[in-house]
């Protein structure tokens, strides 16, 4: 996953989309400290394939491609 530096306390939203643009998952996390954070995406019922994850804060947005393999 790409790195996005969040210099202040903020909310970070992570969304995962399939190739047709449908949202497969969404997470909203408060960023309390400048450190690494992990989110586990429970993929039960989700097909293998290419997805895009978008990480958004108040000031920045980062979108990357990823592949889910089973």
C-alpha positions in Angstrom: 0.0 0.0 0.0 1.2 3.5 -0.7 2.3 5.7 2.2 0.5 9.0 3.0 2.0 11.2 5.7 -0.6 12.8 7.9 1.2 15.6 9.8 -1.6 16.4 12.2 -4.5 14.7 14.0 -7.2 14.0 11.4 -9.6 11.4 10.1 -8.3 9.1 7.5 -10.8 7.3 5.2 -9.8 4.2 3.3 -12.1 3.0 0.6 -11.7 -0.1 -1.6 -13.4 -0.2 -5.1 -13.7 -3.0 -7.7 -13.0 -2.4 -11.4 -16.5 -1.2 -12.1 -16.2 1.5 -9.4 -18.5 -0.2 -6.8 -17.3 0.3 -3.3 -16.3 -3.0 -1.8 -15.3 -1.7 1.7 -14.9 1.6 3.6 -13.0 2.4 6.8 -12.9 5.6 8.7 -10.1 5.9 11.4 -9.1 8.9 13.6 -5.3 9.5 13.3 -4.2 10.2 16.8 -0.4 10.0 16.3 2.0 10.0 13.4 2.8 6.3 13.2 2.0 3.3 11.1 -1.6 2.1 11.2 -3.0 -1.2 9.8 -6.5 -2.1 8.7 -7.6 -5.7 8.1 -10.0 -6.1 5.2 -12.2 -9.2 5.8 -12.7 -10.5 2.2 -15.3 -13.2 2.8 -17.6 -13.2 -0.2 -15.3 -11.0 -2.2 -14.0 -12.3 -5.6 -10.3 -12.4 -6.5 -9.3 -9.7 -8.9 -8.0 -6.2 -9.2 -9.2 -3.5 -6.8 -8.3 0.1 -6.1 -7.8 1.5 -2.6 -8.2 5.2 -1.9 -6.8 6.8 1.2 -8.2 10.3 1.9 -7.6 12.9 4.6 -8.7 16.5 4.8 -5.7 17.7 2.8 -4.6 14.7 0.7 -5.8 11.8 -1.3 -3.9 8.7 -2.6 -5.2 6.0 -4.9 -3.4 2.8 -5.8 -4.2 -0.5 -7.5 -4.0 -3.8 -5.7 -4.7 -7.5 -6.5 -6.7 -9.9 -4.3 -5.6 -13.5 -4.8 -7.3 -16.5 -3.2 
